[in-house]
């Protein structure tokens, strides 16, 4: 009995038929894009406060590109064998989206000729990266 429990805990968990964590559904991808647009255009978002509000038309095209690039960066053969693999891939996708979102916001500031952040602002930049990561994480789990 103890041996059976040990063996079952060491086995990789597989997903029930029809349930998949990766790749994300089209509905999930659209939700990520909507959330990115909201983050870029809302004056109250962390990124908008730090880097400025992005006009809607620019935000929509940027969000679409950010999501597509992040998906391509972590693309696998289409599916994952286990729940753990799917979760790891989804986390990597989330990280890629967050990094691209932050880089986009920073690039807009650079184009406008603003000075890079001073050393005192570096910790705020790190906080921005963490907040940008929460954008995708909240949507991935709810969509």
Secondary structure, 3 states (H helix, E strand, C coil): CHHHHHHHHHCCCCCCCCCCCCCCCHHHHHHHHHHHHHHHHCCCCHHHHHHCCCCHHHHHHHHHHHHHHHHHHHCCCCCCCCHHHHHHHHHHHHHHHHHHHHHHHHHHHHHCCCCCCCHHHHHHHHHHHHHHHHHHHHHHHHC
